[in-house]
């Protein structure tokens, strides 16, 4: 506990010094927090190489924005948030690439779908889209990220900047509401 307090006090001092133009303070601040922030990126991404790349970009953002950080005590949360946003952007990029590759693969496979089955699938998708449109925005977003984009609860939590428990609650309520709309006869 004491070493964490010392680290925070040292961070505040280094930030104030950096605001005054001390480049050595910036270097010390980076060395002081790099391991913690890298560990955070690794937890969110799960790959060491990608986490290293993300950290390079995150440190650029952190150093670029440090001058606008008015409350030095807020540095840890602020820096962690920047790393989380960079990780979320990476995850979104992967999802987009994966969807594009899947769509291209389906087109190239030449597999034809029965016309009746395609019509039923389109009707189901339309009913689901309509039912989702009636959900509150936060539940609709959580449901789309989790089910449509295939993100984990932790990834949705990072993207929406909410606790994982809140994401789980939103998913539960959204599923219940969708089930009630799509199967009104079922209790």
Buried (B, 14 or more C-beta within 10 A) or exposed (E): EEEEEEBBEEBBBBBEBBBEEBEEBBEBBBEEBEEBBBEBBBEBBEEEEBBEBBBEBBBEBBEEEBEEBEEBEEBBEBBBEBBBBBBBEBBBEBBEEEEEEEEEEEEEEEEEEEEEEEEEEEEEEEEBEEBBEEBEEBBBBBBBBBBEBEBBBEBBBBBBEBEBEBBBBBBEBBBEBBEEBEEEEEE
